[in-house]
Amino acid sequence: MTKAEQKQLRYDSAYMRMAYEWAKLSHCTRKQVGALIVKERMIISDGYNGTPTGFENECEDEEHFTKWYVLHAEANAIMKVAASTQSCSGATLYITLSPCKECSKLIHQAGIKRVVYATAYKDTSGLDFLAKAGILLTKLD
């Protein structure tokens, strides 16, 4: 491993630890997911899975199913950037759980060029789509 690769791994690991800390802010009981968007070594956005602003914080219904309107961590982070003066173009997304197919479309359209994830989601079609779109995927162990 080159010195540049070692340095990148150090940064990747640090940002992923931060994404895990962010995931702890989620009120979801089934799964807590955190995301950071980093551009030129600067965190430009963050997000975690949860209900939209103004809704109750409970993510699951009485039967313990996730409510349909719960937003995913990466979608929340991308929407924060959209509401700011920043741009995701060329950025890296750090996420604790790999993206679903719906969020993968958002990631591609936002111009994110690299996705670093810790755990693969059971349905890998999101990762397959991102790879087909030419987005660099990195799984951190």
C-alpha positions as CSV (number, residue, x, y, z in Angstrom):
1,M,0.0,0.0,0.0
2,T,1.4,3.4,-1.0
3,K,1.7,6.3,1.4
4,A,-1.1,8.1,-0.4
5,E,-3.4,5.0,-0.1
6,Q,-2.5,4.7,3.6
7,K,-3.4,8.4,4.1
8,Q,-6.7,7.9,2.3
9,L,-7.5,4.9,4.4
10,R,-6.9,6.9,7.6
11,Y,-9.3,9.6,6.3
12,D,-11.8,7.1,5.2
13,S,-11.8,5.4,8.6
14,A,-12.1,8.7,10.5
15,Y,-15.1,9.8,8.3
16,M,-16.7,6.4,8.7
17,R,-16.4,6.6,12.5
18,M,-18.1,10.0,12.3
19,A,-20.9,8.5,10.2
20,Y,-21.4,5.9,12.9
21,E,-21.7,8.6,15.5
22,W,-24.2,10.4,13.4
23,A,-26.2,7.2,13.0
24,K,-26.7,7.3,16.8
25,L,-28.9,10.4,16.4
26,S,-31.5,8.4,14.5
27,H,-34.7,7.5,16.4
28,C,-35.2,4.4,14.3
29,T,-35.1,1.2,16.3
30,R,-34.8,-1.4,13.5
31,K,-31.7,0.2,11.8
32,Q,-29.7,3.4,12.5
33,V,-27.8,4.7,9.5
34,G,-25.5,7.7,9.3
35,A,-24.0,9.5,6.3
36,L,-21.5,12.2,5.6
37,I,-20.7,14.0,2.3
38,V,-17.1,15.1,2.0
39,K,-15.6,17.4,-0.6
40,E,-12.0,18.4,-0.8
41,R,-11.5,17.1,2.8
42,M,-14.3,19.2,4.1
43,I,-17.6,17.8,5.5
44,I,-20.3,19.6,3.5
45,S,-23.3,17.7,4.8
46,D,-24.5,15.0,7.2
47,G,-27.6,12.9,7.6
48,Y,-29.2,10.0,9.4
49,N,-32.4,8.0,8.7
50,G,-35.6,9.4,10.2
51,T,-38.9,11.0,9.6
52,P,-39.3,14.3,7.8
53,T,-39.1,17.6,9.7
54,G,-42.3,18.3,11.6
55,F,-43.3,14.6,11.9
56,E,-43.1,12.4,15.0
57,N,-39.7,10.8,15.6
58,E,-40.9,7.2,15.7
59,C,-39.8,5.5,12.5
60,E,-41.7,2.2,13.0
61,D,-45.4,1.6,13.3
62,E,-47.2,-0.5,15.9
63,E,-46.3,-3.7,14.0
64,H,-42.6,-2.7,13.9
65,F,-42.6,-2.0,10.2
66,T,-40.7,1.1,9.0
67,K,-43.1,3.8,8.0
68,W,-43.1,4.5,4.3
69,Y,-42.1,8.2,4.7
70,V,-38.9,7.6,6.6
71,L,-36.0,9.3,4.8
72,H,-32.7,7.4,4.3
73,A,-29.5,8.9,5.7
74,E,-28.0,9.7,2.3
75,A,-31.2,11.3,1.0
76,N,-31.2,13.6,4.1
77,A,-27.6,14.5,3.5
78,I,-28.1,15.2,-0.2
79,M,-31.2,17.3,0.5
80,K,-29.2,19.4,3.0
81,V,-26.7,20.2,0.3
82,A,-29.5,21.0,-2.2
83,A,-30.8,23.6,0.3
84,S,-27.4,25.2,0.7
85,T,-24.9,27.0,-1.6
86,Q,-22.7,23.8,-1.8
87,S,-22.6,21.2,-4.5
88,C,-22.1,17.4,-4.3
89,S,-20.3,17.4,-7.6
90,G,-17.1,15.3,-7.2
91,A,-17.8,14.6,-3.5
92,T,-17.5,11.4,-1.5
93,L,-20.4,9.9,0.4
94,Y,-19.5,8.0,3.6
95,I,-22.4,5.8,4.7
96,T,-22.7,3.0,7.4
97,L,-25.1,0.9,5.2
98,S,-24.8,0.7,1.4
99,P,-27.5,2.6,-0.5
100,C,-30.8,1.2,-1.7
101,K,-31.7,1.5,-5.4
102,E,-33.8,4.6,-4.9
103,C,-31.0,6.5,-3.0
104,S,-28.4,5.3,-5.6
105,K,-30.3,7.3,-8.2
106,L,-30.1,10.4,-6.0
107,I,-26.4,9.8,-5.4
108,H,-25.7,9.6,-9.1
109,Q,-27.8,12.6,-10.0
110,A,-26.1,14.7,-7.2
111,G,-22.7,14.2,-8.9
112,I,-21.2,12.2,-6.1
113,K,-18.2,10.3,-7.5
114,R,-17.2,8.0,-4.7
115,V,-19.2,6.0,-2.1
116,V,-17.5,4.5,1.0
117,Y,-19.7,2.1,2.9
118,A,-19.3,-0.2,5.9
119,T,-22.0,-2.8,5.6
120,A,-23.7,-4.1,2.4
121,Y,-27.5,-3.8,2.3
122,K,-29.3,-7.1,1.6
123,D,-30.4,-5.9,-1.8
124,T,-27.2,-4.9,-3.7
125,S,-29.0,-3.5,-6.8
126,G,-28.1,0.0,-5.5
127,L,-24.4,-0.8,-5.5
128,D,-24.8,-2.5,-8.9
129,F,-26.4,0.7,-10.3
130,L,-23.6,2.9,-8.9
131,A,-20.9,0.7,-10.3
132,K,-22.6,0.8,-13.7
133,A,-22.8,4.7,-13.4
134,G,-19.0,4.7,-12.9
135,I,-19.0,5.7,-9.2
136,L,-16.1,4.4,-7.3
137,L,-17.3,2.0,-4.5
138,T,-15.2,1.3,-1.4
139,K,-16.2,-1.2,1.3
140,L,-14.5,-0.5,4.6
141,D,-14.0,-3.5,6.9
